[in-house]
Each structure stands twice: as C-alpha cells, then as structure tokens.
Amino acid sequence: MRVSRRPGYIPATRASRTIHRTGDRSSSMTEPLALWPLVLYFAAVIVLVAATLGISYVLGMRHTARAAEQPFESGIVSVGSARMRFSAKFYLIAMFFVIFDLEAVYVFAWAIAFRDVGWPGYIEILIFIGILVAALVYLWRIGALDWATRPQGRMRQPERKAA
C-alpha cells in the first residue's frame, strides 16, 4: 500500500473508506440512521406526556362540592374580588428590576473573563454601565421611580414686574 506524503494526510482504514466516502451518494444513506436516537427520544417524550395526562384523567378526583370551586389561599378566607386593578407603577418597577437585574448577569460574565478581555473589555464595561446609569438617572428625573403622587400644591404665581 502506497502512502501519500501530502501534509495533513491521515491514511484511513479500509472500513472507514467504504463507509465515509466524500462526494459519494452512499454517505447520504447513513445520515438518517444517525437520527434514530433523536426520533426515539421524541417518541418517548410524547408517549410519557400522553400517559401522564391519561392516568391523571382516569384516576383524578371529581369534586362536586361548592367549596371546591372557590379559591383557597393557604387557609385564609378570600375577601373581595380577585379582579383588582393595580397601578401601572407596579409593572413599571417590575420591568425596571428585570432590566437592571440583567445588567448583573453581563457584569458577572465580564468579571469572570476580566483577565482575558484586557483594557478593551474594561472600556466596554464602563460604557455599558455608563449607559445603564444614564438610563437610571433619566428614569429618576422623569419621576418613574416615585411611588407617591406628586402634591398638587399652589400653582406658581406669575412674577410681578417692578414698575
């Protein structure tokens, strides 16, 4: 057997040459066979989910009492409607929390790679934190972080001109 002296050439065994020929149509025949574990996994998941739903339907308890239809809040009797209106500030604060909490994820990732990113990474994280601080200052200035309503004090009187 003659071995080629090309750089990067690794002689293949006879079995691998017959199965994995590049540019041969026979290699496309082996690709669907490589997917059978994935197909089997999806089939198993579907069977498991269907079995769980079916068993819970068959063995599940049927409640006909009126008390079963009422919400149960850890032993506390419910008072009032569950359809209360909340101020939009609750949702705004939640969104601000998510935005600024996500900042911690990026800063933590930067801290892990601190030595690898060097000065360019340091400058980038300073810009990133600067943008977030500017956003926080903007939110503070427009009053988005104020919980209390602004007092409706006296209106400003127009200044009198000296005669």
C-alpha positions in Angstrom: 0.0 0.0 0.0 1.4 3.4 -1.0 1.1 6.2 1.5 0.8 9.8 0.2 3.2 12.4 1.6 0.8 15.2 1.5 0.7 17.4 4.6 -2.2 16.7 6.9 -3.0 13.3 5.2 -4.0 10.6 7.5 -4.4 7.2 6.0 -7.8 5.7 6.5 -8.6 2.1 7.3 -10.4 0.0 4.7 -13.7 0.0 6.7 -13.8 3.8 7.0 -13.0 4.3 3.3 -16.0 2.2 2.3 -18.5 3.9 4.7 -17.4 7.6 4.6 -16.5 8.4 1.0 -16.6 12.1 0.3 -18.8 13.0 -2.6 -20.3 9.6 -2.7 -24.1 9.1 -2.6 -23.8 6.2 -0.2 -22.9 8.5 2.6 -26.3 10.1 2.5 -27.8 6.7 3.2 -26.1 6.6 6.7 -27.3 10.1 7.7 -31.0 9.1 8.5 -29.7 6.2 10.6 -27.8 8.7 12.8 -31.1 10.4 13.7 -32.9 7.4 15.2 -31.9 8.2 18.8 -33.5 11.6 18.4 -36.6 10.2 16.9 -36.8 7.6 19.6 -36.4 10.3 22.3 -39.2 12.4 20.9 -41.5 9.4 20.6 -40.7 8.5 24.3 -41.5 12.1 25.4 -44.8 12.1 23.6 -45.8 8.7 25.0 -44.8 9.8 28.5 -46.8 13.0 28.3 -49.8 11.2 26.9 -49.6 8.5 29.6 -49.4 11.1 32.4 -52.4 13.1 31.1 -54.4 9.9 30.6 -53.6 8.5 34.0 -54.4 11.8 35.7 -57.7 12.0 33.8 -58.7 8.4 34.8 -57.5 8.5 38.4 -58.3 12.2 39.1 -60.8 13.1 41.7 -64.1 14.6 40.6 -65.3 17.3 43.0 -69.0 18.3 43.0 -69.0 20.3 46.2 -69.4 24.1 46.0 -66.3 24.7 48.1 -64.1 23.0 45.5 -64.8 25.8 43.0 -63.7 28.6 45.4 -60.1 29.7 45.6 -58.1 28.5 48.6 -55.4 30.9 49.8 -53.5 28.9 52.4 -56.4 28.7 54.8 -57.2 32.4 54.6 -60.8 33.1 53.6 -60.9 35.2 50.5 -62.3 38.7 50.7 -63.3 40.7 47.8 -62.8 40.2 44.1 -59.7 38.8 42.5 -60.2 41.2 39.7 -58.5 44.2 41.5 -56.9 46.9 39.5 -53.2 47.6 40.2 -51.4 50.7 39.5 -49.2 50.6 36.4 -46.3 51.6 38.6 -46.1 48.0 39.9 -45.5 46.8 36.4 -43.0 49.6 35.7 -41.0 48.7 38.8 -41.0 45.1 37.8 -39.7 45.9 34.3 -37.0 48.2 35.7 -36.0 45.4 38.1 -35.6 42.9 35.2 -33.6 45.4 33.1 -31.2 46.3 35.9 -31.0 42.8 37.2 -30.0 41.6 33.8 -27.1 44.1 34.0 -25.7 42.0 36.8 -25.5 38.9 34.5 -23.4 40.8 32.0 -21.2 42.4 34.6 -20.7 38.9 36.2 -19.7 37.4 32.9 -17.3 40.3 32.4 -15.8 39.7 35.8 -15.2 36.0 35.0 -13.3 36.9 31.8 -11.7 40.0 33.3 -8.1 38.9 32.6 -8.8 37.7 29.1 -10.6 40.8 27.8 -8.0 43.3 29.0 -8.3 47.0 28.5 -10.8 46.9 25.6 -13.2 44.8 27.8 -12.7 47.3 30.7 -13.6 50.2 28.5 -16.6 48.3 27.1 -18.0 47.5 30.5 -17.5 51.1 31.6 -19.6 52.2 28.6 -22.2 49.6 29.3 -22.5 50.7 33.0 -22.5 54.3 31.9 -25.4 53.8 29.6 -27.3 52.0 32.4 -26.5 54.7 34.9 -27.7 57.3 32.4 -31.0 55.3 31.9 -31.4 55.2 35.7 -30.8 58.9 36.1 -33.4 59.5 33.3 -36.0 57.4 35.0 -35.3 59.2 38.3 -35.6 62.6 36.7 -38.9 61.9 34.9 -40.3 60.5 38.2 -40.8 56.9 37.0 -39.4 55.7 40.3 -41.6 57.8 42.5 -44.3 55.8 44.4 -46.2 58.7 45.8 -48.3 61.0 43.7 -46.9 64.5 43.3 -48.6 67.0 45.5 -50.8 69.4 43.7 -49.6 72.4 45.6 -50.3 76.0 44.8 -49.8 77.0 41.2 -46.9 79.3 40.6 -47.9 82.8 40.6 -46.7 84.9 37.7 -43.9 87.2 38.8 -44.9 90.9 39.1 -42.8 93.3 37.1 -41.4 96.2 39.1 -43.0 99.5 37.9 
